[in-house]
Amino acid sequence: LGLPPVIRKLAGESRGLVLVTGPSGSGRTTTLAGMVEHINLTRPVSIVTIEDPIEVLFPDKMGVVAQREVGVDTASFADAVERAMRQDADVIMISQIVDVETARAAIAAAETGHLVLAAMHTADPVDTVTRFINFFSSAEQKTVRVQGSNYLKGIISQRLVDGAEGADRVLATEVLIANNRIQEHVINDAPPESYIETIRESEFFGMQTFDQSFLHLV
């Protein structure tokens, strides 16, 4: 898929929250499906996907996969996440976080030892952090920042761009990995420039900005 190698590491986490973001048509669903299939092929775990609609089918392999469609198998994303937690799923995939109830359920699942993979319709990692926090009321945001800093594992933001000389579209990614500096940025509501500087200087952790990704593609 053209994803950076660090995405395999994120898919190998045992718990926490991993967000895949980008505009419509940027391949978020494909990336999430690739991560779920990688887990399905390599780990004997229980996986629950919550989708609207179901787009990719996952036959059981090393893992066991149960797929739920919102409006058919469950009333809402948040309700399905709560049921998946009671079902003792190891991995929960949410096809989109669009409201505070789903965001709160995703944090609760990450807190209780699940790996949560979820998509959001945001432009880049900084926009994603801001939008996620803004789902919550101002009274809750400080607590959510602390929770998010503890359980966020990474954010993959992506764009599909035209390849050279009319080739197929290629994937550009901006990757944030939640190391100590990123955790401090989340807690302290740091400005976007602080995030970008940390991402740019943290290739050792697998991070990269969109500019670095574009340069690599060139």
N, C-alpha and C positions, 0 to 999 in steps of 0.2 A: 504493500500500500504506500510505500515511501515514508513511513513513519520513523521517527528517530528511535534508536535502540533502547532508550530509557523507557519507552512505553511498555516494553516487556517487563521491566522492573516494576513499574506501577501496577501492571496486571498481576504481578506476583505478590503484591502486598496481601497480608492476611486480614487487615482491617483498615478503616479510614474512608475518606471521601476523595474520589477522583472525578474531575469535571472535564467534559469534552465540549468545546464551545465553538461557535462560528455562525455566520449568517446562513440563511436557507441555501441549500445546494452546495454546501462546503464539505460534505462528506462525513458529518458527525455520526450519522447512523452507521455508516460503513466502519468507521473507526471503533465505535462501541461494539459492533458485531465482531470485529476482528479481535478485540480484547476478550470478549466473552468466549469466543471459539478457542482462543489460546488457553484460557483457563480450563475450558471443557476438555481440551486435548491433553493437558499436563497435570491436572490436580483432581484428586478424588473428592470433590466438594459438591454441595447442593447449591444450585444457581436458580434464582427466580428473576425473570425479566418482566417488567411492567411497561407496556407499550401502548401507543395510540397513533396508528394501528400497529399490529404485528407485521413486520416487513421481512424479517429473516427467520427461517426456522432452524432450530438447533437440535438435531438428534442427540441422544445421550451418547457420550463417549467415555472418557475417564470420569467425567462429572455427570451429574444428573440435572437436567434442565427442565424447569416448569415455566411456561410462558403464559402471562395473563394480559388480556386486552381490556383497556378501560372502556366501560360502556357495555361490555359483553360479559366478561368474567368478574369484573369488580366495578364499584361505583366511582372510584377516584384513585389517583396515584397515591395519595396519602393513606387511604384505607388499605390499598394493596400492600404498601410498605409495612404497615402495622401487622397485617396478616402474615406477611413473609417473615417478620421477626418472630412471631409466635410459632411459625412453622420451622423455626431454627435453620433458616437458609444461611449459608456461608457467604454468598455473593448475591447482591441485589442490584439489578440494572434498571435504571429509570430513564425512559426515552426522552423525557423533558421535565425540567423543574420550572413551573410557571406561576406558582403561588406560594404563600407563606406556609400553608399546611403541608405541602410537599417538601419544602425546604426544611421545615421543622422535623418532619418524619425522617428525612435523609440524615440529619445530624443525630437524631436519636438512634438510628440504626448503626451509624458509624461509632457512636459512643458505646454501644452495647456489643461491640466486637465483630461487626459485619464489614465486609468490603462493599462500598456503595460506588457504582459507576453511574454517572448521570450526565445528561446533556443540558446545555443552556444556550439560549439564542443571544449571545453576547459577542462583542468584537474581539476582545483580547483578555488576557488574565486580569489586568487591573480593572477593566470594565466588569468582569465576572465577579470579582470580590465585592466591588461596590454594589452591583445589582443584587447579589445574594444577601448582603447585609441589609439593603434597603427593603427587602421583603418584610422585614420585622419592624415593629414600632420603635420609636426613638428610645423608649424606656428599656427595650430588650437588647438594643444593638451592642452595648458594651459586653454583655454576657455572651452574645453570639460571636463577637470578635474573639473572645477567649476560647470558646468552644471550637470555633473554626480554626484557630491557630493550632489547636491540639490535634484535630482530626483530619484536617485537609492534608492530603498527600501530594497532590499535583493538579495542575490545570493545563490542558492541551487546547490551544486555540488554533484554528486552521482556516485556510483559504485555498481554493482551487484557482490556479492561474494558468493562462495559456502557455504551452510549451513553445520552444523555439521552432521557427520554420513550419508552423502549422501542426506540430506534434500534438498528441493528446494533452489534456490538462494535467498539471502536476501539482503536488501538494506542498504548500508552504505552511510551516507551523511555528508558533511561539509557545515555548514550554516553560512553565513555572514549576519548580519542585520546592516543597515546603521545608526548607532548611531553617536554621535558627534566625537568620536575618529576615527571611520572609515572614516567619512567625511574629517577629517584632513589628514588622510593617503592618501586618493585619491587626494586631492588638492596638497599635498606636495610631491607626488611621493615617498612615504615611501618604504623602503625595505621590502621584503617578511616577514622577521622576525617580523617586527612591526605588520603586519596584523595577523600573526599566534598567537603572544602573546595576542593581543586584543581579538581574537576569543576564545582562550583557557580560558581567564579570564572573559568572558562575558556570562556565562550560564544563568544569570538572564535575559538577553535579548533574549534568545532562540538560542544563537550561540553555535556551537560545531565544533571541528576539526574532521578530519577523525579518528585520534587516539582515541579521546573520543567516537566517534560513534562505532568503533570496540570494545572498552572496554565494552561499554554498551551491544553490541551484544553477547560478550563472557559471 
